[in-house]
């Protein structure tokens, strides 16, 4: 796996922090890592974007950003309103492929969910993943409503011939409610893919050194970490009815 595409079931599910955790864990295992943000929206030219945040948290990664638009909108909409050229899936695939010639692992972070449009033709992150023949890691929320969006995302991936590499809970609450506890068993079932990690809520606020030291404990061995899905499910099992 030289390129891993990271998408979410929607906005604000923790994609950037999960991307940083994957990057930090890969770095700790001795791999060189590049992070590509296909389209950054809602950030001024002088502000750090998601790729920079991954670098701040994870450490010595190569970061790249193909386009930046000032308004916090879908990339195609933000590009149109700003009067700027949109990003196309082919450009994302070409940039990721080039980075893959120079790094052991390239992480391609999307914007919003899987089918958020990059360009007026309807190009999406899914199209870029297909061009790359890359597996897709899906970042999901923990609580009520996540089963529907997770299953829809996984079904869409498979309908396009793409491989859901697994799912990661982007923000596991300190005091999980009943729905979150039950979802630990249900999420892999509806996704048809393994649960590969759970990042504690607020992890993005850790100091970089603490983030890098702890990140491997949030991710499963398939992502170079030490997290045990079965043990986590047992520890947070819901009470009997």
Number of C-alpha atoms within 10 A of each C-alpha: 8 16 25 23 26 26 29 30 25 21 13 16 20 26 29 27 26 29 29 29 30 28 32 29 26 21 20 18 12 9 14 18 26 23 28 22 23 27 25 25 21 16 15 13 10 6 9 11 19 25 24 20 17 26 20 17 27 27 19 15 24 18 19 17 19 15 16 23 26 15 17 12 17 20 28 25 20 24 24 14 13 13 10 13 13 22 22 23 24 16 13 24 23 14 17 28 17 11 23 18 11 13 17 17 24 27 25 28 26 25 28 20 24 23 21 20 23 24 20 14 9 13 18 24 28 25 21 23 26 18 15 19 16 21 20 27 25 28 30 28 27 25 20 13 12 20 21 13 18 24 18 15 23 25 17 16 21 11 10 12 12 19 18 22 21 21 27 27 28 27 24 22 16 9 9 14 14 14 15 23 21 19 22 23 17 15 24 19 14 17 22 17 17 17 23 24 31 28 22 15 15 14 21 20 11 12 11 18 12 12 22 22 14 18 29 24 19 24 26 19 14 13 19 18 23 16 20 17 19 11 10 13 15 12 10 16 16 18 8 4 3
